[in-house]
Amino acid sequence: MAKKKKKVVRNEKTKRLDTLERINFNAAGVDIGASEIVAAVPAGRDEIGIRSFGTFTRDLQEICQWFRKCEVQTVAMESTGVYWLNLFELLESYGFEVYLVDSRKTKNVSGRKSDVDDSEWIHQLHTYGLLPKCFRPPEDIRKLREMVRFRETLITDRTTHIHRMQKALICMNLKLCNVISDITGTTGMAIIRDIVAGKRDALSLAKHRNRRCKNSEEELVKSLEGNYQDQYLFILKQELKTYDYLGDQIKEIDEYIETLYGKIESKVDVKKNPLGELPSKKKKKSKNSPDFDLRSQLYRIVGVDLTAIDGLNESSVQIIISHIGVDMSRWPSHKEFVSWLNLCPNNEITGGKVFSSRTKRSRNGASQALRVAAMSLAKNNSALGAHYRRMKAKHDAATAVISTAAKIARIIYTMISKQEEYRDVGSDYYEKKNLNKVIKSLKRRAANLGFELVVKKAA
């Protein structure tokens, strides 16, 4: 017997095309390009309702003056690379209400695309209030975000030069990477600097071995007996210089970031309410951590210690805060926050059937940091770690990452919005609670079938 289709009942508040009303009568639409900007204003405001402008500063000012002449109050534009940034900020300085819109929300009929049509279409959608505004954090957070992104870029660049140093060593058959875990550690950098300085004796080079190295000094001596060739030594020297230069650049960026933190309003007095000590497993800092006390700065501007959450460290919390800010009022609840991060199912329903529920791809830095944090919890002895393992056993690793990242996002939202500290209940409590849920479900199913489930008591 075929299943009956559910009757769809429309809510009175549901928008229909035949009942759409104009909301923004003084709206304008802008299509932005690298060398040309096309703007559209309401009909009857000027002899020419759609105009084309250049992208120089005087052209941007001309756009603002034209909008004032046409009595425009609100402007919508697509988020296109970084081309929108200067016009957006200039329009805001002129007092216009500016909507930065996701380009996926402004797609027009295919086959009829042009800059003029796009600007007119954006203007029309904005007039009916159909374009949601993209989230932009406050100016102080935006400055922090730009510097954090630039810092991450330099760290990535420095990693490239580390790989090139490693390649030069391998080409000379110096198997240093086989006996030490990181060639940029204390032992590795001391040996590389001596090699660049002209030393070739393996015994003297091996004296730089740190006591924490797992391999013996004899193994280190064997790895340093190679074929020193001039061309590879020259490459190693150049790559070492670039590595040191990028390191100095990162230190300067850290100093600048510290000054940016000083300009952000405090939510808690660190002297009166000092931070507690981190667990021993979290005390170890990575080599890419900044030199200043980042944890205290984050605690001061957020009001709670987000590094206490399992899977998060100072650097990952800094990335998240630089993207979401410290004010959660932008999202009415944690559901909207998780949806904004693209950490919830994106259901595609056709004919009453769910064809796909995959999450959307996201380049949001906060979302990526949460996913990385979730992946690090695979063997963690915490409630979040137990949740990750349960989701992985029930579904797969990818689903477990998304589910755990969403759970961390909800915790962050609650901590910041309610100013509550995080308390881990442990993996044992989580697994016991989940077991009780399973037992209740089995009892309910047994009762529906006319049976009674009896739990065997432990001896």
C-alpha positions as CSV (number, residue, x, y, z in Angstrom):
1,M,0.0,0.0,0.0
2,A,1.4,3.4,-1.0
3,K,2.2,5.9,1.7
4,K,-0.1,8.9,1.9
5,K,1.6,12.1,1.2
6,K,1.5,14.6,4.0
7,K,-0.8,17.6,3.4
8,V,1.3,20.8,3.2
9,V,-0.3,23.6,5.3
10,R,0.9,27.1,4.6
11,N,1.5,29.4,7.5
12,E,-0.1,32.8,7.2
13,K,3.3,34.4,7.6
14,T,4.7,32.4,4.7
15,K,5.7,34.8,1.9
16,R,4.1,34.3,-1.5
17,L,5.1,35.9,-4.7
18,D,1.6,37.3,-5.2
19,T,1.6,39.0,-1.8
20,L,5.1,40.5,-1.8
21,E,5.2,44.1,-0.8
22,R,7.9,46.7,-1.3
23,I,9.8,47.3,1.9
24,N,12.8,49.4,0.9
25,F,11.4,52.2,-1.4
26,N,14.7,54.1,-1.2
27,A,17.0,51.2,-2.1
28,A,19.8,50.9,-4.6
29,G,21.6,47.9,-6.1
30,V,25.3,47.7,-7.0
31,D,27.2,45.2,-9.1
32,I,30.9,45.4,-8.4
33,G,33.8,44.5,-10.7
34,A,37.5,45.0,-10.7
35,S,37.4,47.9,-13.2
36,E,33.7,48.8,-13.4
37,I,30.9,49.4,-11.0
38,V,27.2,49.4,-12.1
39,A,24.6,51.0,-9.8
40,A,20.8,51.0,-10.1
41,V,18.4,53.4,-8.3
42,P,14.6,53.5,-8.1
43,A,12.8,54.7,-11.3
44,G,12.1,58.4,-11.6
45,R,15.0,59.5,-9.3
46,D,17.2,60.5,-12.1
47,E,17.1,60.7,-15.9
48,I,19.3,57.6,-16.1
49,G,18.3,55.0,-13.5
50,I,21.3,52.7,-14.1
51,R,24.8,54.2,-14.3
52,S,28.3,52.8,-14.8
53,F,31.3,54.1,-12.8
54,G,35.0,53.5,-12.5
55,T,36.7,52.0,-9.4
56,F,39.1,54.9,-8.5
57,T,38.5,56.8,-5.2
58,R,37.0,59.8,-7.0
59,D,34.6,57.4,-8.8
60,L,33.5,55.9,-5.5
61,Q,32.8,59.3,-4.1
62,E,30.8,60.1,-7.2
63,I,28.6,57.0,-6.5
64,C,28.0,58.2,-3.0
65,Q,27.0,61.7,-4.1
66,W,24.7,60.3,-6.8
67,F,23.0,58.1,-4.3
68,R,22.4,61.2,-2.1
69,K,21.0,63.1,-5.0
70,C,18.6,60.2,-5.7
71,E,17.6,60.1,-2.0
72,V,18.8,56.6,-1.5
73,Q,18.9,55.3,2.0
74,T,20.0,51.7,1.8
75,V,22.3,49.9,-0.7
76,A,22.8,46.2,-1.5
77,M,26.0,44.8,-3.0
78,E,27.5,41.4,-3.6
79,S,30.4,40.0,-1.7
80,T,32.9,39.8,-4.6
81,G,36.5,39.1,-3.5
82,V,37.8,42.3,-1.8
83,Y,36.5,44.7,-4.5
84,W,33.5,45.6,-2.4
85,L,35.5,46.7,0.7
86,N,36.4,50.3,-0.2
87,L,32.9,51.2,-1.5
88,F,31.2,49.5,1.4
89,E,33.2,51.5,4.0
90,L,32.8,54.8,2.0
91,L,29.0,54.3,1.8
92,E,28.9,53.7,5.5
93,S,30.9,56.9,6.2
94,Y,28.3,58.7,4.1
95,G,25.5,57.4,6.4
96,F,23.9,54.8,4.1
97,E,22.6,51.5,5.4
98,V,24.7,49.0,3.4
99,Y,23.8,45.3,2.9
100,L,26.7,43.0,2.0
101,V,25.0,40.0,0.4
102,D,26.2,36.4,-0.4
103,S,26.5,36.1,-4.2
104,R,24.5,32.8,-4.0
105,K,21.5,34.7,-2.9
106,T,21.5,37.1,-5.9
107,K,21.6,34.6,-8.8
108,N,19.5,35.7,-11.8
109,V,18.1,33.7,-14.8
110,S,20.9,31.9,-16.5
111,G,21.8,33.0,-20.1
112,R,20.8,36.7,-19.4
113,K,23.7,37.8,-17.2
114,S,25.3,41.2,-17.6
115,D,26.5,43.9,-15.1
116,V,23.5,46.1,-15.9
117,D,21.0,43.2,-15.4
118,D,22.7,42.1,-12.2
119,S,22.6,45.6,-10.6
120,E,18.9,46.0,-11.5
121,W,18.2,42.5,-10.2
122,I,20.0,43.2,-6.9
123,H,18.0,46.5,-6.6
124,Q,14.7,44.7,-7.2
125,L,15.4,42.0,-4.6
126,H,16.5,44.5,-2.1
127,T,13.4,46.6,-2.7
128,Y,11.2,43.6,-1.6
129,G,13.5,42.9,1.4
130,L,14.6,39.5,0.0
131,L,18.4,39.9,0.6
132,P,19.7,38.9,4.0
133,K,22.7,40.9,5.3
134,C,26.0,39.1,5.8
135,F,27.6,39.3,9.2
136,R,30.5,41.7,9.8
137,P,32.1,41.9,13.2
138,P,32.9,45.3,14.7
139,E,35.9,47.3,13.4
140,D,38.3,46.3,16.2
141,I,37.5,42.6,15.6
142,R,37.9,43.1,11.9
143,K,41.4,44.5,12.3
144,L,42.3,41.6,14.5
145,R,40.9,39.2,12.0
146,E,43.0,40.6,9.1
147,M,46.2,40.4,11.2
148,V,45.4,36.8,12.4
149,R,44.8,35.8,8.7
150,F,48.1,37.4,7.6
151,R,49.9,35.6,10.4
152,E,48.5,32.3,9.4
153,T,49.6,33.0,5.8
154,L,53.2,33.7,6.9
155,I,53.2,30.5,9.0
156,T,52.1,28.6,5.9
157,D,54.8,30.2,3.8
158,R,57.4,29.4,6.4
159,T,56.3,25.7,6.3
160,T,57.1,25.7,2.5
161,H,60.6,26.8,3.2
162,I,61.0,24.1,5.9
163,H,60.1,21.5,3.3
164,R,62.7,22.9,0.9
165,M,65.4,22.8,3.6
166,Q,64.4,19.2,4.2
167,K,64.6,18.4,0.5
168,A,68.1,20.0,0.3
169,L,69.3,17.8,3.2
170,I,67.9,14.6,1.6
171,C,69.6,15.5,-1.7
172,M,72.9,15.5,0.2
173,N,71.8,12.2,1.8
174,L,71.7,13.8,5.3
175,K,68.9,11.8,6.9
176,L,68.3,14.2,9.7
177,C,64.5,13.9,9.4
178,N,64.8,10.1,10.1
179,V,66.3,10.6,13.5
180,I,64.6,13.7,14.8
181,S,60.9,14.5,14.7
182,D,61.2,18.2,13.7
183,I,64.2,19.7,11.9
184,T,63.2,23.2,13.1
185,G,63.5,22.1,16.8
186,T,66.4,22.9,19.1
187,T,68.6,20.0,17.7
188,G,67.7,20.4,14.1
189,M,68.2,24.2,13.8
190,A,71.5,24.1,15.7
191,I,72.9,21.4,13.2
192,I,71.6,23.2,10.1
193,R,73.1,26.5,11.2
194,D,76.5,24.8,11.7
195,I,76.3,23.1,8.3
196,V,75.6,26.5,6.7
197,A,78.5,28.0,8.7
198,G,80.8,25.4,7.1
199,K,81.1,22.6,9.6
200,R,81.1,19.0,8.2
201,D,82.3,16.8,11.0
202,A,79.4,14.5,11.9
203,L,80.7,13.9,15.5
204,S,80.8,17.6,16.3
205,L,77.5,18.2,14.7
206,A,75.9,15.4,16.7
207,K,77.0,17.1,19.9
208,H,73.9,19.4,19.5
209,R,71.6,16.5,20.3
210,N,69.1,17.5,22.9
211,R,68.6,15.0,25.8
212,R,64.9,14.6,24.9
213,C,65.8,13.1,21.5
214,K,64.6,9.5,21.3
215,N,67.5,8.4,19.0
216,S,71.0,8.0,20.3
217,E,74.0,10.2,19.4
218,E,75.4,7.3,17.4
219,E,72.3,7.3,15.2
220,L,72.6,11.0,14.7
221,V,76.2,10.7,13.6
222,K,75.2,8.1,11.0
223,S,72.5,10.4,9.6
224,L,75.0,13.3,9.2
225,E,77.4,11.3,7.0
226,G,76.4,12.5,3.6
227,N,77.5,14.0,0.3
228,Y,77.9,17.8,0.8
229,Q,77.4,19.4,-2.6
230,D,77.8,23.1,-3.2
231,Q,74.5,23.7,-5.0
232,Y,72.4,22.1,-2.2
233,L,74.4,23.9,0.5
234,F,73.6,27.2,-1.3
235,I,69.9,26.3,-1.4
236,L,69.9,25.4,2.3
237,K,71.6,28.7,3.1
238,Q,69.0,30.7,1.2
239,E,66.1,28.8,2.6
240,L,67.4,29.2,6.2
241,K,67.7,33.0,5.6
242,T,64.1,33.1,4.4
243,Y,62.9,31.0,7.3
244,D,64.6,33.4,9.8
245,Y,63.2,36.4,8.0
246,L,59.6,35.1,8.2
247,G,60.1,34.3,11.9
248,D,61.1,37.9,12.5
249,Q,58.0,39.0,10.5
250,I,55.8,36.8,12.7
251,K,57.2,38.3,15.8
252,E,56.5,41.8,14.6
253,I,52.9,40.8,13.8
254,D,52.5,39.4,17.3
255,E,53.6,42.7,18.7
256,Y,51.0,44.5,16.6
257,I,48.3,42.0,17.5
258,E,49.0,42.6,21.2
259,T,48.4,46.3,20.7
260,L,45.1,45.5,18.9
261,Y,44.0,43.5,21.9
262,G,44.8,46.4,24.2
263,K,42.2,48.5,22.2
264,I,39.4,46.0,22.7
265,E,37.0,46.6,25.6
266,S,37.6,44.4,28.7
267,K,34.8,42.1,30.0
268,V,36.6,41.0,33.1
269,D,39.5,42.3,35.3
270,V,42.3,39.8,35.0
271,K,43.9,41.1,38.2
272,K,40.8,40.7,40.3
273,N,39.6,37.5,38.6
274,P,42.8,35.7,37.5
275,L,42.9,32.7,35.3
276,G,43.2,29.2,36.7
277,E,46.0,26.9,35.7
278,L,45.6,24.8,32.6
279,P,45.7,21.0,32.9
280,S,49.1,19.5,32.4
281,K,48.0,18.1,29.0
282,K,47.3,21.6,27.7
283,K,50.3,23.4,29.1
284,K,52.6,22.5,26.2
285,K,52.7,25.3,23.6
286,S,53.2,24.8,19.9
287,K,56.2,26.5,18.2
288,N,53.8,28.8,16.3
289,S,52.2,30.2,19.5
290,P,52.7,34.0,19.9
291,D,55.3,35.3,22.4
292,F,52.8,37.3,24.5
293,D,50.2,36.0,27.0
294,L,47.5,35.4,24.5
295,R,45.3,33.3,26.9
296,S,45.0,36.2,29.3
297,Q,44.1,38.6,26.5
298,L,41.4,36.3,25.2
299,Y,40.0,35.8,28.7
300,R,39.9,39.6,29.3
301,I,37.9,40.5,26.1
302,V,35.6,37.4,26.1
303,G,35.0,37.2,29.9
304,V,35.4,33.4,30.0
305,D,38.2,31.0,29.4
306,L,37.5,29.3,26.0
307,T,40.8,27.4,26.1
308,A,39.3,25.2,28.9
309,I,37.2,23.5,26.2
310,D,38.8,20.2,25.1
311,G,40.3,20.4,21.6
312,L,40.8,24.2,21.7
313,N,44.1,26.0,22.4
314,E,45.1,29.7,22.4
315,S,45.6,29.9,18.6
316,S,42.4,28.2,17.7
317,V,40.4,30.4,20.1
318,Q,42.0,33.5,18.6
319,I,41.0,32.4,15.1
320,I,37.4,31.8,16.2
321,I,37.1,35.1,18.2
322,S,38.6,37.1,15.3
323,H,35.7,35.8,13.0
324,I,32.7,35.8,15.4
325,G,33.6,38.6,17.8
326,V,32.6,38.7,21.4
327,D,28.9,39.7,21.0
328,M,26.5,36.7,20.5
329,S,23.4,38.9,20.2
330,R,23.8,38.7,16.4
331,W,22.4,35.1,16.6
332,P,19.1,34.7,18.5
333,S,20.1,31.2,19.6
334,H,22.8,28.6,19.3
335,K,20.8,27.0,16.4
336,E,21.3,30.1,14.2
337,F,25.0,30.3,15.3
338,V,25.6,26.7,14.2
339,S,23.8,27.2,11.0
340,W,25.9,30.3,10.2
341,L,29.0,28.2,10.7
342,N,27.6,25.6,8.2
343,L,27.8,22.9,10.8
344,C,24.3,21.6,10.4
345,P,22.6,19.5,7.7
346,N,21.7,21.2,4.5
347,N,18.5,19.3,3.6
348,E,17.5,19.2,0.0
349,I,13.9,17.9,-0.1
350,T,12.1,17.1,-3.3
351,G,8.8,15.3,-3.6
352,G,8.8,14.8,0.2
353,K,12.1,12.9,0.1
354,V,15.4,14.0,1.4
355,F,17.9,13.7,-1.4
356,S,20.8,15.2,0.4
357,S,21.6,16.4,3.9
358,R,25.3,17.2,3.5
359,T,26.6,20.3,5.2
360,K,27.6,23.2,2.9
361,R,31.2,23.8,2.1
362,S,32.5,26.7,4.1
363,R,35.6,28.9,4.0
364,N,34.7,30.4,7.3
365,G,37.9,30.4,9.5
366,A,35.9,29.8,12.7
367,S,34.2,26.8,11.2
368,Q,37.5,25.3,10.0
369,A,39.1,25.9,13.4
370,L,36.2,24.0,15.1
371,R,36.5,21.1,12.6
372,V,40.2,20.8,13.4
373,A,39.5,20.9,17.1
374,A,36.9,18.1,16.7
375,M,39.4,15.9,14.8
376,S,41.9,16.2,17.7
377,L,39.4,14.7,20.1
378,A,39.5,11.2,18.7
379,K,41.4,9.8,21.7
380,N,40.6,12.5,24.2
381,N,39.3,11.3,27.6
382,S,36.5,13.8,27.9
383,A,32.8,14.1,27.2
384,L,33.5,15.7,23.8
385,G,35.9,12.8,23.0
386,A,33.3,10.2,24.0
387,H,30.7,12.1,21.8
388,Y,33.1,12.0,18.9
389,R,33.8,8.2,19.3
390,R,30.0,7.5,19.6
391,M,29.2,9.5,16.4
392,K,32.0,7.8,14.5
393,A,30.8,4.3,15.6
394,K,27.2,5.2,14.7
395,H,27.9,7.0,11.4
396,D,31.4,7.7,10.1
397,A,34.5,9.9,10.8
398,A,33.3,12.8,8.7
399,T,29.9,12.9,10.4
400,A,31.6,12.7,13.8
401,V,33.8,15.7,13.0
402,I,30.7,17.8,12.0
403,S,28.7,16.7,15.0
404,T,31.5,17.4,17.5
405,A,32.3,20.7,15.9
406,A,28.7,21.8,16.2
407,K,28.7,20.7,19.8
408,I,31.8,22.8,20.6
409,A,30.1,25.7,18.8
410,R,27.1,25.4,21.0
411,I,29.3,25.4,24.1
412,I,31.1,28.5,22.9
413,Y,27.8,30.3,22.3
414,T,26.5,29.4,25.7
415,M,29.7,30.4,27.5
416,I,30.0,33.8,25.8
417,S,26.3,34.7,25.9
418,K,25.7,33.6,29.5
419,Q,29.2,34.2,30.8
420,E,29.5,30.7,32.2
421,E,32.7,28.7,32.6
422,Y,33.1,25.3,30.9
423,R,33.1,22.2,33.1
424,D,33.9,18.8,31.6
425,V,31.8,16.0,33.1
426,G,34.2,13.3,31.7
427,S,33.8,10.5,29.3
428,D,32.5,8.0,31.9
429,Y,29.5,10.2,32.8
430,Y,28.7,10.8,29.1
431,E,28.9,7.1,28.3
432,K,26.7,6.2,31.3
433,K,24.1,8.8,30.4
434,N,24.1,7.5,26.8
435,L,23.7,3.9,28.1
436,N,20.6,5.0,30.2
437,K,19.1,6.5,27.0
438,V,19.6,3.2,25.2
439,I,18.1,1.2,28.0
440,K,15.0,3.5,28.1
441,S,14.6,3.1,24.3
442,L,14.8,-0.7,24.5
443,K,12.3,-0.8,27.3
444,R,9.9,1.3,25.3
445,R,10.2,-0.9,22.2
446,A,9.8,-4.0,24.3
447,A,6.6,-2.6,25.9
448,N,5.2,-1.8,22.5
449,L,5.7,-5.4,21.5
450,G,4.2,-6.8,24.6
451,F,7.4,-7.8,26.4
452,E,9.1,-6.6,29.5
453,L,12.8,-5.8,29.5
454,V,14.7,-6.7,32.7
455,V,18.1,-5.3,33.3
456,K,20.5,-7.8,34.8
457,K,22.1,-6.5,37.9
458,A,25.9,-6.7,38.2
459,A,27.3,-9.3,40.6
